[in-house]
Amino acid sequence: MKKALFYLDEYLEEFVMTVMLILMALIMGIQVLSRYILGMSLSWSEEVTRYLFIWSAFISVSLCTKKCISIKIDQFIKMFSKKGRALFKILNLTIEFVFFVYLVPFAWRYLQTTIASGQVSPACGIPMYYIQSAPLICFVLCAFRIVERWFLEWHNFLHNDEWKRWPSRIDGKGVE
């Protein structure tokens, strides 16, 4: 169970985005073959690919948050000592956390409105709340990833060393 939770925490976004990219490539490949070789177009392919792209875009926000890949001023941060960098990152993460938590109720209301409307996609008949739940899930996942990074930076600040990532061992024995 620990191993499964570790891999879920460590590779969730990468796995989901990889599956979505493979699906998008396959669907669009089938569409191209169908259109140019068979002379007929698939009505659903563009719609499904668009929805996969929307989801992958929102999941990528969480991945960037987890990997600490964002727009930042590196030269400014490098002027500080290790403790200063950690403190600056803690402040930055706190602001990011407040921002994403602030967005959650708006995403929730947006999703509730979509559910109430009963809207479905034109070609596939997919309920639109499946697609429009992406912002809510993204913002919650981002807030979770920020909390993870926040604790990591507090460790760096308190112990004056730098963990780039969480240790690959759980409870000191390894992931088994």
N, C-alpha and C positions, 0 to 999 in steps of 0.2 A: 504494500500500500504506500509506504514511504517513497519507494522508487517511482511509482506511478505519479504521485503528487509532485515529486521533484521534476520529472520530465514534463509534466503538465505546466508547472510554473516556468520552467526553463525554456520550453520550445513551443508553447501554445501558438503564439502569433506566427512564428516561422512556419509551423506545420499548416495552419489554416491558410496562410497566404500562398504557400507552395501548392496546396491542393487547388486553390482558386485559380492560380496562374495556369496550372496544367489543364484544368477544366476550360478556362477561357481559350487557351491555345487549341485544344481538341475541338471545341464547339466551332470556333472560327475556321479551323482547318476543314471540318466537315461542311461548313457553309460554303467555303470557296470551292471545294470539290463538287458539291451539289449544284452550285450555280453555274460553274464553267464546264464541268464534264457532263453532268446530267441535264443541264439546262433548266433546272427548277430551283427556286429559292425556298429556304426554310423560314417560315414566318416567326418562329420562336427564338432563333439563334441570337439575333442582335439584342433582343430584350434580356435574355438570360445572361449574356455576356456583360451587358450594361450593369445588371444588378450584382453580378460577381465583382465587377470593377468597383462599384460603390462600396461594397462590403470590404474589399481589400484595401481601399483607400482609408476607410475608418480604422481598420485593424492596424494599418501601418502607423497610425498616430500612436497607438499603444506600443508598438514595437520600437518606435523612435524614442518614446518616453522611457521604456525599459532599458534600452541600450545607451541612453543619455546622448542621443544624436539630435541636436537641435541647433537653432541659430543662437549663437552666443559670441561674446567678445573674448576670445582666448587670450589675447595680449593683455587685456585688463585683468583677467583672472590670474594670469601668471605673475602679475606684480605682487600678489599676496604670498604669504608663507603657507605651508601646508594647512595649518589651522585656519588661516584666513580664507583660503580657497574652500575648505570644507564649510566654514560658516557662511560664505557667500552662496555656496551651492544649497545649503539648508534654507536660506532666505529665498532663493530662486525656486526651489521645490515647493516651499510653503505657498508662494504666490501662485504657482502652477496648480497646486492642489485646490486652493480656494477657487481658482478659475474653473476647473473641471467640475468641482462640486456645485458651483453656481450654475453650470450648464445642465446638470442632471434634471432638475425640475422642468426646465424648458423642453428638454428632449422627452421627458415623460408625458407632458401635456401634448406635445406633437404626436407622440405614439397613440395616446388615448383618443385624440381627434381622428386619427387614421382608422383606428379600430371601430370607432363609432360610425364612421362614414361607410364602412363596408366595401371600400374601393378595392377592385382587383385589377391586375395588369391586363392590358388589352389582348395580347397574343396568347399568353399562357394561362390566364385566369388565376395567377398567384395572388393571394391576399397581400395588399401593399404594406400591411404592418410587418410582414417578414422583412421587407427591404428597409422600411422606415424605422425599424428598431435598431438599426446599425448605430446611429448617433448615441442612443441611450447606452447600449452595451459598450461602445467605445469610451464614452466619458467615465463610466463606472470602472472599466478595466484600466484606463489611464490613471484614475485616482488611486486604484490599488497599486499600480506600478510605481507611482510617485511615493506612496507610503513606504514601499520596499526601499526605494532609493534614499528616502529621507532617513530611515534607520541606518542605512549603510553610511551615509554622510555623517550622521551623529557618531557612529563608531569611529570614523576617520578623525573627527574633531576631538573626541574624548581620548583616543588612544594615540593620536598623532602619527598614524600610519594610513596607508591607502589600500583599501580593498577595492579592486576594480569591479569585482562581481561577488556574489555570495559564494561562500566556499562550496566546493562540490561535495562536501561531506555533510551529512545530517547527523547530529548528535555525536560527532567525533569518530564515528565508526565507518563512515562511507555510506553510499547509497546502495543498499542491498535489497 
